[in-house]
Amino acid sequence: MARNKQTSRKKRLAKAGTQTRWAPFWTVPKCYGTGRAVHPGRHTHVKRNWRRIKTQA
């Protein structure tokens, strides 16, 4: 990749970086109730890692 990135490419990469985060912790009791312990990563729709799956940026 080039040393100086285009603005459009940087925006696409920034969005892809935020999509891989876990969901907020408060979504677990909202979905399942207070008695269930579930990892917040299960609520993240886009599961991507920089080594495994590449983006089309």
C-alpha positions as a Markdown table, in Angstrom:
| # | Residue | x | y | z |
|---|---|---|---|---|
| 1 | Met | 0.0 | 0.0 | 0.0 |
| 2 | Ala | 1.2 | 3.5 | -0.7 |
| 3 | Arg | 2.8 | 5.6 | 2.0 |
| 4 | Asn | 0.3 | 8.4 | 1.5 |
| 5 | Lys | -3.3 | 7.1 | 1.4 |
| 6 | Gln | -6.2 | 8.7 | -0.4 |
| 7 | Thr | -8.9 | 10.2 | 1.8 |
| 8 | Ser | -11.5 | 7.9 | 0.4 |
| 9 | Arg | -9.4 | 4.8 | 1.1 |
| 10 | Lys | -8.7 | 6.0 | 4.6 |
| 11 | Lys | -12.4 | 6.5 | 5.3 |
| 12 | Arg | -13.1 | 2.9 | 4.1 |
| 13 | Leu | -10.4 | 1.5 | 6.2 |
| 14 | Ala | -11.5 | 3.4 | 9.3 |
| 15 | Lys | -15.1 | 2.2 | 8.9 |
| 16 | Ala | -13.9 | -1.4 | 8.5 |
| 17 | Gly | -11.8 | -1.0 | 11.6 |
| 18 | Thr | -14.7 | 0.1 | 13.7 |
| 19 | Gln | -17.0 | -2.8 | 12.4 |
| 20 | Thr | -14.8 | -5.4 | 14.0 |
| 21 | Arg | -15.2 | -4.2 | 17.6 |
| 22 | Trp | -17.4 | -5.9 | 20.2 |
| 23 | Ala | -20.9 | -4.7 | 20.7 |
| 24 | Pro | -21.6 | -2.5 | 23.7 |
| 25 | Phe | -21.8 | -4.3 | 27.0 |
| 26 | Trp | -25.4 | -3.1 | 27.6 |
| 27 | Thr | -26.7 | -5.0 | 24.6 |
| 28 | Val | -26.4 | -8.3 | 26.5 |
| 29 | Pro | -29.0 | -7.7 | 29.2 |
| 30 | Lys | -31.2 | -5.9 | 26.7 |
| 31 | Cys | -31.3 | -8.9 | 24.4 |
| 32 | Tyr | -31.2 | -11.8 | 26.9 |
| 33 | Gly | -32.2 | -10.3 | 30.3 |
| 34 | Thr | -30.1 | -9.8 | 33.4 |
| 35 | Gly | -29.6 | -13.4 | 34.2 |
| 36 | Arg | -27.7 | -14.5 | 31.1 |
| 37 | Ala | -24.0 | -14.1 | 30.6 |
| 38 | Val | -23.2 | -13.8 | 26.9 |
| 39 | His | -20.0 | -12.4 | 25.3 |
| 40 | Pro | -20.7 | -9.0 | 23.6 |
| 41 | Gly | -18.7 | -10.2 | 20.6 |
| 42 | Arg | -21.7 | -12.4 | 19.6 |
| 43 | His | -23.7 | -9.3 | 18.7 |
| 44 | Thr | -21.1 | -8.0 | 16.3 |
| 45 | His | -22.3 | -8.7 | 12.7 |
| 46 | Val | -19.0 | -8.1 | 10.8 |
| 47 | Lys | -16.4 | -10.5 | 12.2 |
| 48 | Arg | -13.1 | -9.7 | 10.4 |
| 49 | Asn | -9.5 | -9.9 | 11.3 |
| 50 | Trp | -6.7 | -8.2 | 9.5 |
| 51 | Arg | -4.8 | -11.5 | 9.0 |
| 52 | Arg | -7.7 | -13.7 | 8.0 |
| 53 | Ile | -10.2 | -11.8 | 5.9 |
| 54 | Lys | -9.1 | -8.8 | 3.7 |
| 55 | Thr | -11.3 | -5.8 | 2.8 |
| 56 | Gln | -11.9 | -4.5 | -0.7 |
| 57 | Ala | -10.2 | -1.2 | 0.1 |
